[in-house]
Amino acid sequence: AGKTTLMRILSGAAQQDSGSILWKGRTVAIEAPSDAQALGISMIHQELAVIPYLDVGKN
């Protein structure tokens, strides 16, 4: 369905092939994660355990 691809493009982790991104009423170019961060966009991954053998507090 393209949800992950959309999020990767919005967060700057992937480049779009076509189309444009409209953010808060203006067209923006997101070419790197720093561009997304400057716009206040970030991606939180669903995988909750960064290091599987550590508990929540240590992760």
Stockholm file with secondary structure:
# STOCKHOLM 1.0

chainA/1-59         AGKTTLMRILSGAAQQDSGSILWKGRTVAIEAPSDAQALGISMIHQELAVIPYLDVGKN
#=GR chainA/1-59 SS CCHHHHHHHHTTSSCCSSSCEEETTEEECCCSHHHHHHTTCCCCCSCCCSSTTSCTTTC
#=GC SS_cons        CCHHHHHHHHTTSSCCSSSCEEETTEEECCCSHHHHHHTTCCCCCSCCCSSTTSCTTTC
//
